[in-house]
Amino acid sequence: MDDLPLLLPSDPQNRLSKRTRRRILRAHVEGDTFQWEAEDSILSQHLDSYGVTAGMERSKANLKKARHVLAVMRSEFSKLGLKDNEYRECMNTEIDAAANSLQLNDAQRRLLESQFFFPEEITTPPPEAPSANVAQQSGEIATVGTQILTLREECRWTIEDLAQAVNLHPVTVSRHHSGEITPRPRTLTAYERVFSKKLQRQVVINKTLGKR
């Protein structure tokens, strides 16, 4: 894992530290799991290795791997404080590379471009408090969206991680963060449940606060 691949001068990853690039390399290795799971499924179902069904299994696995790696890249590029156009240029380069190496189709490429169009919202999390209620921060009342954002960052989850945990689209989670829409009571309960499980403590989100 100490040996990193050489990069071309134009590669966006030149902006990242060696430690960060190791995390990305680890994500690539972890992403291989999806591909090997697909191969195992093809064998266990006795599918024609060159047939349509086997091809679909591999295509889905390749998309999962691309998402896994790109989610890490998105998180790291977001931390650099790039302008939106610079961020999108970096991510589009990485999406093109993933699409070419994993032989993704045009629809899959477009899906990735849409999913990783915006950088993550990076904020400085407040000091950890012993209370399970996160509505009170530094003497100021936090909105519902801010509470969800703070808890997500404490869990070290990406927006995609949280969206998968609560069975929502990442765009919906992002809109909850921003206060553009207010989560329904059932959705807030789902947020509390997944955060409580991840953080090993009871998490309570103040549901009485309005939008930002």
Protein Blocks (a to p, Z undefined) as FASTA:
>chain_A
ZZccdddfklmklmpcfklmmmmmmmmmmmmmmmmmmmmmmmmnopafkbmklmmmmmmm
mmmmmmmmmmmmmmmmmmnopafklmmmmmmmmmmmmmmmnopafklmmmmmmmmmpccd
ddddddddfbfblkbgghiacdfklmmmmmmmmnopafklmmmmnopafklmmmmmnoma
ccdfklmmmmmmmmmmmnopacdddfkbccZZ
